[in-house]
Amino acid sequence: MTGRAPGARPAPGDGYPLDPLGPEQPLASRILDGLRIGVVMTLVGLVTLIGLPLQWLALRLKLKARRAIPALYHRIVLRLIGVRVIVTGAPAAGRPLLLLVNHCSWLDISVVGSLMPLVFVAKSEVAGWPLIGLLAKFQRTIFVDRARRHATGAVNQQIAARLADGDPVVLFAEGTSSDGNRVLPFRSALVGAAREAVAAAGTVMVQPVAVSYVRIQGVPMGRIHRPIAAWYGDMDLAPHLMALLRQGAVDVEVRFGTPMALADDHDRKEVTRAGEADVRTLNGLGLVGLRETP
């Protein structure tokens, strides 16, 4: 990730405590919370130890299960850590399908990945992260080296190949994560992958998707406490994960926008702008608690 966006509120891991959600817990409650977190992490570790070999085998043998196993894994992990996903709308039925999604947390991977079999596009640094990098590779993630601009064409070819093979591809179009209270400008470079997929399919569906973290313990999260879920700037992963597990019971809304059918003569910048505008609207509806979509 890059540094925090200008004007963003300090968050856990920045050295500035958030406003407390309530009175400090008594010692006995803190001990019980610690035990609960230990059990949750143990179960997540067990599920991971079972899932990784199964996915390795599925990839090795090119089984259909290689697409389904990651989605099942994400659903189990979300259930264990107490994250509920509320979906409005539905993914487009047409293929190839490119999903333009906003990005505000490491949780986004499991939230979006739990919805259906799909492939992510991630920055190349993720491949080297302990465990997370391995999980990303087993999800068949496409890695992008942002320092090598001339490599964009090769990455686009990989994305186009996955699209043509029927895999929905998720592009976190902001290029970094936000504080969860807003949507950053979308980047258009990798949207050009749709152009290459058109050559084989004739048309490509591009669908905006908004991910919004809205409630914690059943209470609206608000701007101040949204960093409990949002992971951005220079925040460390381990403390953020522990803080999230201590709070628990997070609700996240995923809203699917109107798909755009694209021909080979589309303008990637225009498509990116339209997708960004749609995600901003959908995210705004989620944050203020409106159930209707435009």
C-alpha positions as CSV (number, residue, x, y, z in Angstrom):
1,M,0.0,0.0,0.0
2,T,1.0,3.6,-0.3
3,G,0.8,6.3,2.4
4,R,-2.4,7.5,3.9
5,A,-4.4,9.9,1.7
6,P,-4.0,13.6,2.6
7,G,-6.5,14.7,5.3
8,A,-7.4,11.1,6.4
9,R,-8.1,10.6,10.0
10,P,-5.5,8.8,12.2
11,A,-6.2,5.1,12.7
12,P,-5.1,2.1,14.7
13,G,-1.4,1.5,14.1
14,D,-0.7,5.2,13.5
15,G,0.1,5.9,17.2
16,Y,-3.2,7.7,17.8
17,P,-6.0,5.9,19.7
18,L,-9.5,6.0,18.4
19,D,-12.4,7.3,20.5
20,P,-13.5,4.4,22.7
21,L,-16.6,2.5,21.7
22,G,-17.7,2.3,25.4
23,P,-16.4,1.8,28.9
24,E,-13.2,-0.2,29.4
25,Q,-13.9,-3.9,29.9
26,P,-13.3,-5.5,33.3
27,L,-10.4,-7.9,33.6
28,A,-12.5,-11.0,33.4
29,S,-14.1,-9.9,30.2
30,R,-10.7,-9.1,28.7
31,I,-9.4,-12.6,29.6
32,L,-12.5,-14.2,28.0
33,D,-12.0,-12.0,24.9
34,G,-8.4,-13.2,24.7
35,L,-9.5,-16.9,24.9
36,R,-12.1,-16.3,22.2
37,I,-9.6,-14.7,19.9
38,G,-7.2,-17.6,20.5
39,V,-9.9,-20.1,19.6
40,V,-10.8,-18.1,16.5
41,M,-7.2,-17.9,15.3
42,T,-6.7,-21.6,16.0
43,L,-9.8,-22.5,13.9
44,V,-8.7,-20.2,11.1
45,G,-5.3,-21.8,11.1
46,L,-6.8,-25.3,11.0
47,V,-9.0,-24.3,8.0
48,T,-6.0,-22.9,6.2
49,L,-3.9,-26.0,6.8
50,I,-6.7,-28.1,5.4
51,G,-7.5,-25.7,2.5
52,L,-4.0,-25.1,1.2
53,P,-3.2,-28.8,0.3
54,L,-6.7,-29.2,-1.2
55,Q,-6.2,-26.2,-3.4
56,W,-2.7,-27.2,-4.4
57,L,-4.0,-30.6,-5.5
58,A,-6.9,-29.0,-7.4
59,L,-4.5,-26.6,-9.2
60,R,-2.0,-29.4,-9.9
61,L,-4.7,-31.6,-11.5
62,K,-6.6,-28.6,-13.0
63,L,-9.8,-29.7,-11.3
64,K,-12.9,-27.5,-11.4
65,A,-12.7,-27.3,-7.6
66,R,-9.7,-24.9,-8.0
67,R,-12.3,-22.2,-8.5
68,A,-14.7,-23.2,-5.7
69,I,-12.3,-23.9,-2.9
70,P,-11.1,-20.3,-2.4
71,A,-14.7,-19.0,-2.2
72,L,-15.6,-21.7,0.4
73,Y,-12.4,-20.8,2.4
74,H,-13.3,-17.1,2.5
75,R,-16.9,-17.9,3.6
76,I,-15.6,-20.0,6.5
77,V,-13.0,-17.5,7.6
78,L,-15.6,-14.6,7.6
79,R,-18.0,-16.7,9.7
80,L,-15.2,-17.5,12.2
81,I,-14.0,-13.9,12.6
82,G,-17.6,-12.5,12.9
83,V,-18.0,-10.7,9.6
84,R,-21.4,-10.7,7.9
85,V,-21.7,-9.9,4.2
86,I,-24.9,-8.3,3.0
87,V,-25.3,-8.3,-0.8
88,T,-27.5,-5.9,-2.8
89,G,-27.8,-6.6,-6.5
90,A,-26.1,-9.5,-8.3
91,P,-23.0,-10.1,-10.5
92,A,-23.7,-9.9,-14.2
93,A,-24.5,-13.3,-15.8
94,G,-22.6,-12.5,-18.9
95,R,-18.9,-13.4,-19.4
96,P,-16.2,-12.2,-19.7
97,L,-16.7,-10.1,-16.6
98,L,-14.4,-7.5,-15.1
99,L,-15.4,-6.2,-11.7
100,L,-14.3,-2.6,-10.7
101,V,-14.2,-2.6,-6.9
102,N,-13.3,0.0,-4.3
103,H,-10.7,-1.0,-1.7
104,C,-10.4,-0.1,2.0
105,S,-9.2,-3.2,3.9
106,W,-7.4,-6.5,3.8
107,L,-10.9,-7.9,4.6
108,D,-12.0,-6.9,1.1
109,I,-10.3,-10.0,-0.3
110,S,-12.4,-12.4,1.8
111,V,-15.5,-10.3,1.5
112,V,-15.5,-10.2,-2.3
113,G,-13.8,-13.6,-2.7
114,S,-16.6,-15.3,-0.7
115,L,-19.3,-14.2,-3.2
116,M,-18.3,-16.5,-6.1
117,P,-15.3,-18.0,-7.8
118,L,-13.1,-15.2,-9.2
119,V,-9.6,-14.0,-9.7
120,F,-7.9,-10.9,-8.1
121,V,-5.4,-8.5,-9.5
122,A,-2.9,-7.4,-6.8
123,K,0.4,-5.5,-6.6
124,S,3.5,-7.6,-6.9
125,E,4.6,-7.0,-3.3
126,V,1.7,-9.1,-2.0
127,A,3.3,-12.2,-3.5
128,G,6.1,-11.9,-1.0
129,W,4.0,-11.4,2.1
130,P,4.1,-14.3,4.6
131,L,1.1,-16.6,4.2
132,I,-1.0,-13.9,2.5
133,G,1.2,-14.2,-0.6
134,L,0.8,-17.9,-0.6
135,L,-3.0,-17.6,-0.3
136,A,-3.0,-15.1,-3.1
137,K,-1.1,-17.4,-5.4
138,F,-3.4,-20.3,-4.6
139,Q,-6.3,-18.0,-5.5
140,R,-4.6,-17.7,-9.0
141,T,-4.0,-13.9,-8.4
142,I,-2.5,-11.8,-11.2
143,F,0.4,-9.8,-9.8
144,V,1.2,-6.3,-11.1
145,D,4.6,-4.7,-10.8
146,R,3.8,-1.0,-10.7
147,A,7.5,0.0,-11.0
148,R,7.6,-1.5,-14.5
149,R,5.2,0.5,-16.6
150,H,6.3,-1.5,-19.7
151,A,4.9,-4.6,-18.0
152,T,1.3,-3.4,-18.2
153,G,0.8,-5.0,-21.6
154,A,1.9,-8.4,-20.3
155,V,-0.4,-8.1,-17.3
156,N,-3.3,-7.0,-19.5
157,Q,-2.7,-10.2,-21.6
158,Q,-2.9,-12.3,-18.4
159,I,-6.1,-10.6,-17.3
160,A,-7.6,-11.0,-20.8
161,A,-6.7,-14.7,-20.8
162,R,-8.5,-15.2,-17.5
163,L,-11.5,-13.2,-18.7
164,A,-11.7,-15.3,-21.9
165,D,-11.5,-18.5,-19.8
166,G,-14.7,-17.5,-17.9
167,D,-13.1,-16.3,-14.7
168,P,-14.5,-13.0,-13.3
169,V,-11.6,-10.7,-12.6
170,V,-11.6,-8.3,-9.7
171,L,-9.7,-5.0,-10.1
172,F,-9.3,-2.8,-7.1
173,A,-9.3,0.2,-9.4
174,E,-8.1,2.8,-6.8
175,G,-4.7,1.2,-6.8
176,T,-4.5,1.5,-3.0
177,S,-6.8,1.3,0.0
178,S,-8.8,4.2,1.4
179,D,-10.0,5.0,4.9
180,G,-13.4,3.5,4.1
181,N,-15.3,6.8,4.2
182,R,-14.7,7.7,0.5
183,V,-13.7,6.3,-2.8
184,L,-10.4,7.4,-4.3
185,P,-10.0,8.1,-8.1
186,F,-9.9,5.0,-10.2
187,R,-6.9,4.2,-12.4
188,S,-7.7,3.3,-16.0
189,A,-4.5,1.5,-17.1
190,L,-5.5,-2.1,-16.3
191,V,-9.1,-1.6,-17.5
192,G,-7.5,-1.8,-20.9
193,A,-7.4,-5.6,-20.4
194,A,-11.0,-5.7,-21.3
195,R,-10.0,-4.5,-24.8
196,E,-7.8,-7.6,-25.3
197,A,-10.5,-9.9,-24.1
198,V,-13.0,-8.5,-26.6
199,A,-10.9,-9.9,-29.5
200,A,-11.9,-13.4,-28.4
201,A,-15.3,-12.8,-26.9
202,G,-16.8,-10.0,-29.0
203,T,-18.0,-8.1,-25.9
204,V,-17.0,-7.8,-22.2
205,M,-19.1,-6.9,-19.2
206,V,-17.6,-4.4,-16.8
207,Q,-19.5,-4.1,-13.5
208,P,-18.9,-1.6,-10.7
209,V,-19.0,-3.0,-7.2
210,A,-19.0,-1.1,-3.9
211,V,-17.8,-2.5,-0.6
212,S,-18.9,-0.6,2.5
213,Y,-18.2,-1.4,6.2
214,V,-21.3,-0.1,7.9
215,R,-21.9,-1.6,11.4
216,I,-20.0,-3.0,14.3
217,Q,-21.8,-5.0,17.0
218,G,-25.1,-4.0,15.3
219,V,-24.4,-0.3,15.7
220,P,-23.7,2.1,12.7
221,M,-19.9,2.4,12.5
222,G,-19.7,6.1,11.5
223,R,-16.6,7.9,10.2
224,I,-14.7,7.8,13.5
225,H,-14.8,4.1,14.0
226,R,-14.7,2.9,10.4
227,P,-10.9,2.4,10.7
228,I,-11.6,-0.6,12.9
229,A,-12.4,-2.3,9.6
230,A,-10.5,-0.1,7.1
231,W,-6.7,-0.9,6.7
232,Y,-4.8,1.8,5.0
233,G,-1.8,4.2,5.2
234,D,1.1,2.7,7.4
235,M,-1.2,0.6,9.6
236,D,0.4,-2.7,10.6
237,L,-1.6,-5.8,9.8
238,A,-1.3,-7.8,13.1
239,P,-2.4,-5.0,15.4
240,H,-5.3,-4.2,13.1
241,L,-6.4,-7.8,12.9
242,M,-6.3,-8.1,16.7
243,A,-8.3,-4.9,17.1
244,L,-10.9,-6.2,14.7
245,L,-11.2,-9.6,16.4
246,R,-11.6,-7.9,19.8
247,Q,-14.6,-5.9,18.6
248,G,-16.1,-8.6,16.4
249,A,-19.6,-8.6,14.7
250,V,-18.8,-6.4,11.6
251,D,-21.4,-5.9,8.9
252,V,-20.2,-5.1,5.4
253,E,-22.4,-4.3,2.4
254,V,-21.5,-5.3,-1.1
255,R,-23.5,-3.5,-3.8
256,F,-23.4,-4.5,-7.4
257,G,-23.9,-1.7,-9.9
258,T,-25.2,-1.7,-13.5
259,P,-23.0,-3.8,-15.8
260,M,-21.7,-2.1,-19.0
261,A,-21.4,-4.1,-22.2
262,L,-18.3,-3.1,-24.0
263,A,-17.3,-3.5,-27.6
264,D,-13.7,-3.4,-29.0
265,D,-13.9,0.4,-29.7
266,H,-14.6,1.4,-26.0
267,D,-12.6,4.2,-24.3
268,R,-11.0,2.7,-21.2
269,K,-10.8,6.2,-19.5
270,E,-14.5,6.8,-20.1
271,V,-15.4,3.3,-18.8
272,T,-13.2,3.9,-15.7
273,R,-14.9,7.3,-15.0
274,A,-18.3,5.7,-15.3
275,G,-17.4,2.9,-13.0
276,E,-15.9,5.2,-10.4
277,A,-19.1,7.4,-10.4
278,D,-21.3,4.4,-9.9
279,V,-19.1,3.0,-7.1
280,R,-19.2,6.4,-5.4
281,T,-23.0,6.5,-5.5
282,L,-23.3,2.9,-4.3
283,N,-20.8,3.3,-1.5
284,G,-22.5,6.5,-0.4
285,L,-25.9,4.7,-0.2
286,G,-24.2,2.0,2.0
287,L,-22.5,4.4,4.4
288,V,-25.7,6.4,5.0
289,G,-27.8,3.2,5.4
290,L,-30.1,3.5,2.4
291,R,-31.3,0.1,1.1
292,E,-32.4,1.3,-2.3
293,T,-30.0,1.5,-5.2
294,P,-30.3,4.0,-8.1
